[in-house]
């Protein structure tokens, strides 16, 4: 009989895979106003890459709660328009999906992908506020899942 190394339990492998799927995305900072301060949401999202999976649910819930709180605050008139609010609502939706993922082993990868989608939707929102083409129409196809072409 030869020596063999113990294989980590399947859940540990899935955990490592899920952790490597969470991209360390550079998050864009949209312009702030007196009423809307994005720093808390950005800091929480930036910490997700290094947050242990057993604590990630709490961080995701905090991101969702902060986003909802920001959404209910008064927005400057030039930001309270459909293209900007629509992109922020897409971000809230993605934050809710990521926060509400069940933490069974099979769902860790799904949660990682939901986190990446949440970060991408945040950057789309930030681009909408920061860009000179701020009044560009919202493209609803961006929110649709990609399907195979037959």
Contact map, one row per residue, 1 for C-alpha under 8 A:
111000000000000000000000000000000000000000000000000000000000000000000000000000000000000000000000000000000000000000000000000000000000000000000000000000
111100000000000000000000000000000000000000000000000000000000000000000000000000000000000000000000000000000000000000000000000000000000000000000000000000
111110000000000000000000000000000000000000000000000000000000000000000000000000000000000000000000000000000000000000000000000000000000000000000000000000
011111000000000000000000000000000000000000000000000000000000000000000000000000000000000000000000000000000000000000000000000000000000000000000000000000
001111100000000000000000000000000000000000000000000000000000000000000000000000000000000000000000000000000000000000000000000000000000000000000000000000
000111110000000000000000000000000000000000000000000000000000000000000000000000000000000000000000000000000000000000000000000000000000000000000000000000
000011111000000000000000000000000000000000000000000000000000000000000000000000000000000000000000000000000000000000000000000000000000000000000000000000
000001111101100000000000000000000000000000000000000000000000000000000000000000000000000000000000000000000000000000000000000000000000000000000000000000
000000111111100000000000000000000000000000000000000000000000000000000000000000000000000000000000000000000000000000000000000000000000000000000000000000
000000011111110000000000000000000000000000000000000000000000000000000000000000000000000000000000000000000000000000000000000000000000000000000000000000
000000001111111000000000000000000000000000000000000000000000000000000000000000000000000000000000000000001000000000000000000000000000000000000000000000
000000011111111100000000000000000000000000000000000000000000000000000000000000000000000000000000000000000000000000000000000000000000000000000000000000
000000011111111110000000000000000000000000000000000000000000000000000000000000000000000000000000000000000000000000000000000000000000000000000000000000
000000000111111111000000000000000000000000000000000000000000000000000000000000000000000000000000000000001101100000000000000000000000000000000000000000
000000000011111111100000000000000000000000000000000010000000000000000000000000000000000000000000000000001001000000000000000000000000000000000000000000
000000000001111111110000000000000000000000000000000000000000000000000000000000000000000000000000000000000000000000000000000000000000000000000000000000
000000000000111111111000000000000000000000000000000000000000000000000000000000000000000000000000000000000000100000000000000000000000000000000000000000
000000000000011111111100000000000000000000000000000000000000000000000000000000000000000000000000000000000001101100000000000000000000000000000000000000
000000000000001111111100000000000000000000000000100010000000000000000000000000000000000000000000000000000000000100000000000000000000000000000000000000
000000000000000111111110000000000000000000000000000000000000000000000000000000000000000000000000000000000000000000000000000000000000000000000000000000
000000000000000011111110000000000000000000000000000000000000000000000000000000000000000000000000000000000000100110000000000000000000000000000000000000
000000000000000001111111000000000000000000000001100000000000000000000000000000000000000000000000000000000000000110110000000000000000000000000000000000
000000000000000000011111100000000000000000000000100000000000000000000000000000000000000000000000000000000000000000010000000000000000000000000000000000
000000000000000000000111110000000000000000000100100000000000000000000000000000000000000000000000000000000000000000000000000000000000000000000000000000
000000000000000000000011111000000000000000000100000000000000000000000000000000000000000000000000000000000000000000010010000000000000000000000000000000
000000000000000000000001111100000000000000000000000000000000000000000000000000000000000000000000000000000000000000000000000000000000000000000000000000
000000000000000000000000111110000000000001000100000000000000000000000000000000000000000000000000000000000000000000000010011000000000000000000000000000
000000000000000000000000011111000000000000000000000000000000000000000000000000000000000000000000000000000000000000000000011001100000000000000000000000
000000000000000000000000001111100000010001000000000000000000000000000000000000000000000000000000000000000000000000000000000001000000000000000000000000
000000000000000000000000000111110000010000000000000000000000000000000000000000000000000000000000000000000000000000000000000011101100000000000000000000
000000000000000000000000000011111000000000000000000000000000000000000000000000000000000000000000000000000000000000000000000001001100000000000000000000
000000000000000000000000000001111101110000000000000000000000000000000000000000000000000000000000000000000000000000000000000000000000000000000000000000
000000000000000000000000000000111111100000000000000000000000000000000000000100000000000000000000000000000000000000000000000000000000000000000000000000
000000000000000000000000000000011111100000000000000000000000000000000000000000000000000000000000000000000000000000000000000000000000000000000000000000
000000000000000000000000000000001111100000000000000000000000000000000000111000000000000000000000000000000000000000000000000000000000000000000000000000
000000000000000000000000000000011111110000000000000000000000000000000100111000000000000000000000000000000000000000000000000000000000000000000000000000
000000000000000000000000000000011111111100000000000000000000000000000100000000000000000000000000000000000000000000000000000000000000000000000000000000
000000000000000000000000000011010001111111000000000000000000000000000000000000000000000000000000000000000000000000000000000000000000000000000000000000
000000000000000000000000000000000000111111100000000000000000000000000000000000000000000000000000000000000000000000000000000000000000000000000000000000
000000000000000000000000000000000000111111110000000000000000000001000000000000000000000000000000000000000000000000000000000000000000000000000000000000
000000000000000000000000000000000000011111111000000000000000001001100000000000000000000000000000000000000000000000000000000000000000000000000000000000
000000000000000000000000001010000000011111111100000000000000000000000000000000000000000000000000000000000000000000000000000000000000000000000000000000
000000000000000000000000000000000000001111111110000000000000000000000000000000000000000000000000000000000000000000000000000000000000000000000000000000
000000000000000000000000000000000000000111111111000000000011011000000000000000000000000000000000000000000000000000000000000000000000000000000000000000
000000000000000000000000000000000000000011111111000000000001001000000000000000000000000000000000000000000000000000000010000000000000000000000000000000
000000000000000000000001101000000000000001111111100000000000000000000000000000000000000000000000000000000000000000000000000000000000000000000000000000
000000000000000000000000000000000000000000111111111000000000000000000000000000000000000000000000000000000000000000000000000000000000000000000000000000
000000000000000000000100000000000000000000011111111000010010000000000000000000000000000000000000000000000000000000000000000000000000000000000000000000
000000000000000000100111000000000000000000000111111000000000000000000000000000000000000000000000000000000000000000000000000000000000000000000000000000
000000000000000000000000000000000000000000000011111100000000000000000000000000000000000000000000000000000000000000000000000000000000000000000000000000
000000000000000000000000000000000000000000000011111110110000000000000000000000000000000000000000000000000000000000000000000000000000000000000000000000
000000000000000000000000000000000000000000000000011111110000000000000000000000000000000000000000000000000000000000000000000000000000000000000000000000
000000000000001000100000000000000000000000000000001111111000000000000000000000000000000000000000000000000000000000000000000000000000000000000000000000
000000000000000000000000000000000000000000000000000111111000000000000000000000000000000000000000000000000000000000000000000000000000000000000000000000
000000000000000000000000000000000000000000000000001111111110000000000000000000000000000000000000000000000000000000000000000000000000000000000000000000
000000000000000000000000000000000000000000000001001111111111000000000000000000000000000000000000000000000000000000000000000000000000000000000000000000
000000000000000000000000000000000000000000000000000011111111100000000000000000000000000000000000001000000000000000000000000000000000000000000000000000
000000000000000000000000000000000000000000000000000000111111110000000000000000000000000000000000000000000000000000000000000000000000000000000000000000
000000000000000000000000000000000000000000010001000000111111111000000000000000000000000000000000000000000000000000000000000000000000000000000000000000
000000000000000000000000000000000000000000011000000000011111111100000000000000000000000000000010011000000000000000000000000000000000000000000000000000
000000000000000000000000000000000000000000000000000000001111111110000000000000000000000000000001001100000000000000000000000000000000000000000000000000
000000000000000000000000000000000000000000010000000000000111111111000000000000000000000000000000000000000000000000000000000000000000000000000000000000
000000000000000000000000000000000000000010011000000000000011111111100000000000000000000000000010000000000000000000000000000000000000000000000000000000
000000000000000000000000000000000000000000000000000000000001111111110000000000000000000000010011001000000000000000000000000000000000000000000000000000
000000000000000000000000000000000000000000000000000000000000111111111000000000000000000000000000000000000000000000000000000000000000000000000000000000
000000000000000000000000000000000000000110000000000000000000011111111100000000000000000000000000000000000000000000000000000000000000000000000000000000
000000000000000000000000000000000000000010000000000000000000001111111110000000000000000000010000000000000000000000000000000000000000000000000000000000
000000000000000000000000000000000000000000000000000000000000000111111111000000000000000000010000000000000000000000000000000000000000000000000000000000
000000000000000000000000000000000000000000000000000000000000000011111111100000000000000000000000000000000000000000000000000000000000000000000000000000
000000000000000000000000000000000001100000000000000000000000000001111111100000000000000000000000000000000000000000000000000000000000000000000000000000
000000000000000000000000000000000000000000000000000000000000000000111111110000000000000100000000000000000000000000000000000000000000000000000000000000
000000000000000000000000000000000000000000000000000000000000000000011111110000000000000000000000000000000000000000000000000000000000000000000000000000
000000000000000000000000000000000011000000000000000000000000000000001111111000000000000000000000000000000000000000000000000000000000000000000000000000
000000000000000000000000000000000011000000000000000000000000000000000011111100000000000000000000000000000000000000000000000000000000000000000000000000
000000000000000000000000000000000011000000000000000000000000000000000000111110110000000000000000000000000000000000000000000000000000000000000000000000
000000000000000000000000000000001000000000000000000000000000000000000000011111110000000000000000000000000000000000000000000000000000000000000000000000
000000000000000000000000000000000000000000000000000000000000000000000000001111111000000000000000000000000000000000000000000000000000000000000000000000
000000000000000000000000000000000000000000000000000000000000000000000000000111111000000000000000000000000000000000000000000000000000000000000000000000
000000000000000000000000000000000000000000000000000000000000000000000000001111111001100000000000000000000000000000000000000000001000000000000000000000
000000000000000000000000000000000000000000000000000000000000000000000000001111111101100000000000000000000000000000000000000000000000000000000000000000
000000000000000000000000000000000000000000000000000000000000000000000000000011111111100000000000000000000000000000000000000000000000000000000000000000
000000000000000000000000000000000000000000000000000000000000000000000000000000011111110000000000000000000000000000000000000000000000000001000000000000
000000000000000000000000000000000000000000000000000000000000000000000000000000001111111000000000000000000000000000000000000000010000001111000000000000
000000000000000000000000000000000000000000000000000000000000000000000000000000111111111100000000000000000000000000000000000010011000010000000000000000
000000000000000000000000000000000000000000000000000000000000000000000000000000111111111110000000000000000000000000000000000000000000000000000000000000
000000000000000000000000000000000000000000000000000000000000000000000000000000000111111111000000000000000000000000000000000000000000000001000000000000
000000000000000000000000000000000000000000000000000000000000000000000000000000000011111111100000000000000000000000000000110110010000000001000000000000
000000000000000000000000000000000000000000000000000000000000000000000010000000000001111111110000000000000000000000000000110010000000000000000000000000
000000000000000000000000000000000000000000000000000000000000000000000000000000000000111111111000000000000000000000000000000000000000000000000000000000
000000000000000000000000000000000000000000000000000000000000000000000000000000000000011111111100000000000000000000000000100000000000000000000010000000
000000000000000000000000000000000000000000000000000000000000000000000000000000000000001111111110000000000000000000000110110010000000000000000000000000
000000000000000000000000000000000000000000000000000000000000000100110000000000000000000111111111000000000000000000000000000000000000000000000000000000
000000000000000000000000000000000000000000000000000000000000000000000000000000000000000011111111100000000000000000000000000000000000000000000000000000
000000000000000000000000000000000000000000000000000000000000000000000000000000000000000001111111110000000000000001101100100000000000000000000000000000
000000000000000000000000000000000000000000000000000000000001001100000000000000000000000000111111111000000000000001100100000000000000000000000000000000
000000000000000000000000000000000000000000000000000000000000100100000000000000000000000000011111111100000000000000000000000000000000000000000000000000
000000000000000000000000000000000000000000000000000000000000000000000000000000000000000000001111111110000000000001000000000000000000000000000000000000
000000000000000000000000000000000000000000000000000000000001000000000000000000000000000000000111111110000000001101100100000000000000000000000000000000
000000000000000000000000000000000000000000000000000000001001100100000000000000000000000000000011111110000000000000000000000000000000000000000000000000
000000000000000000000000000000000000000000000000000000000000100000000000000000000000000000000001111111000000000000000000000000000000000000000000000000
000000000000000000000000000000000000000000000000000000000000000000000000000000000000000000000000111111100010011000000000000000000000000000000000000000
000000000000000000000000000000000000000000000000000000000000000000000000000000000000000000000000000111110010000000000000000000000000000000000000000000
000000000000000000000000000000000000000000000000000000000000000000000000000000000000000000000000000011111111000000000000000000000000000000000000000000
000000000000000000000000000000000000000000000000000000000000000000000000000000000000000000000000000001111111000000000000000000000000000000000000000000
000000000010011000000000000000000000000000000000000000000000000000000000000000000000000000000000000000111111000000000000000000000000000000000000000000
000000000000010000000000000000000000000000000000000000000000000000000000000000000000000000000000000000111111110000000000000000000000000000000000000000
000000000000000000000000000000000000000000000000000000000000000000000000000000000000000000000000000011111111111000000000000000000000000000000000000000
000000000000011001000000000000000000000000000000000000000000000000000000000000000000000000000000000000111111111100000000000000000000000000000000000000
000000000000010011001000000000000000000000000000000000000000000000000000000000000000000000000000000000000111111110000000000000000000000000000000000000
000000000000000000000000000000000000000000000000000000000000000000000000000000000000000000000000000010000111111111000000000000000000000000000000000000
000000000000000001000000000000000000000000000000000000000000000000000000000000000000000000000000010010000011111111100000000000000000000000000000000000
000000000000000001101100000000000000000000000000000000000000000000000000000000000000000000000000010000000001111111110000000000000000000000000000000000
000000000000000000001100000000000000000000000000000000000000000000000000000000000000000000000000000000000000111111111000000000000000000000000000000000
000000000000000000000000000000000000000000000000000000000000000000000000000000000000000000000110110000000000011111111100000000000000000000000000000000
000000000000000000000100000000000000000000000000000000000000000000000000000000000000000000000110010000000000001111111110000000000000000000000000000000
000000000000000000000110100000000000000000000000000000000000000000000000000000000000000000000000000000000000000111111111000000000000000000000000000000
000000000000000000000000000000000000000000000000000000000000000000000000000000000000000000000100000000000000000011111111100000000000000000000000000000
000000000000000000000000000000000000000000000000000000000000000000000000000000000000000000100110010000000000000001111111110000000000000000000000000000
000000000000000000000000101000000000000000001000000000000000000000000000000000000000000000100000000000000000000000111111111000000000000000000000000000
000000000000000000000000000000000000000000000000000000000000000000000000000000000000000000000000000000000000000000011111111100000000000000000000000000
000000000000000000000000000000000000000000000000000000000000000000000000000000000000001101100100000000000000000000001111111110000000000000000000000000
000000000000000000000000001100000000000000000000000000000000000000000000000000000000001100100000000000000000000000000111111111000000000000000000000000
000000000000000000000000001100000000000000000000000000000000000000000000000000000000000000000000000000000000000000000011111111100000000000000000000000
000000000000000000000000000000000000000000000000000000000000000000000000000000000000001000000000000000000000000000000001111111110000000000000000000000
000000000000000000000000000001000000000000000000000000000000000000000000000000000001001100100000000000000000000000000000111111111000000000000000000000
000000000000000000000000000111100000000000000000000000000000000000000000000000000000000000000000000000000000000000000000011111111100000000000000000000
000000000000000000000000000101000000000000000000000000000000000000000000000000000000000000000000000000000000000000000000001111111110000000000000000000
000000000000000000000000000000000000000000000000000000000000000000000000000000000011001000000000000000000000000000000000000111111110111000000000000000
000000000000000000000000000001100000000000000000000000000000000000000000000000100001000000000000000000000000000000000000000011111110010000000000000000
000000000000000000000000000001100000000000000000000000000000000000000000000000000000000000000000000000000000000000000000000001111111010000000000000000
000000000000000000000000000000000000000000000000000000000000000000000000000000000000000000000000000000000000000000000000000000111111110000000000000000
000000000000000000000000000000000000000000000000000000000000000000000000000000000000000000000000000000000000000000000000000000000111110000000000000000
000000000000000000000000000000000000000000000000000000000000000000000000000000000000000000000000000000000000000000000000000000010011111100000000000000
000000000000000000000000000000000000000000000000000000000000000000000000000000000001000000000000000000000000000000000000000000011111111100000000000000
000000000000000000000000000000000000000000000000000000000000000000000000000000000010000000000000000000000000000000000000000000010000111110000000000000
000000000000000000000000000000000000000000000000000000000000000000000000000000000010000000000000000000000000000000000000000000000000111111000000000000
000000000000000000000000000000000000000000000000000000000000000000000000000000000010000000000000000000000000000000000000000000000000001111100000000000
000000000000000000000000000000000000000000000000000000000000000000000000000000000110011000000000000000000000000000000000000000000000000111110000000000
000000000000000000000000000000000000000000000000000000000000000000000000000000000000000000000000000000000000000000000000000000000000000011111100000000
000000000000000000000000000000000000000000000000000000000000000000000000000000000000000000000000000000000000000000000000000000000000000001111111000000
000000000000000000000000000000000000000000000000000000000000000000000000000000000000000000000000000000000000000000000000000000000000000000111111000000
000000000000000000000000000000000000000000000000000000000000000000000000000000000000000000000000000000000000000000000000000000000000000000111111000000
000000000000000000000000000000000000000000000000000000000000000000000000000000000000000001000000000000000000000000000000000000000000000000011111100000
000000000000000000000000000000000000000000000000000000000000000000000000000000000000000000000000000000000000000000000000000000000000000000011111110000
000000000000000000000000000000000000000000000000000000000000000000000000000000000000000000000000000000000000000000000000000000000000000000000011111000
000000000000000000000000000000000000000000000000000000000000000000000000000000000000000000000000000000000000000000000000000000000000000000000001111100
000000000000000000000000000000000000000000000000000000000000000000000000000000000000000000000000000000000000000000000000000000000000000000000000111110
000000000000000000000000000000000000000000000000000000000000000000000000000000000000000000000000000000000000000000000000000000000000000000000000011111
000000000000000000000000000000000000000000000000000000000000000000000000000000000000000000000000000000000000000000000000000000000000000000000000001111
000000000000000000000000000000000000000000000000000000000000000000000000000000000000000000000000000000000000000000000000000000000000000000000000000111
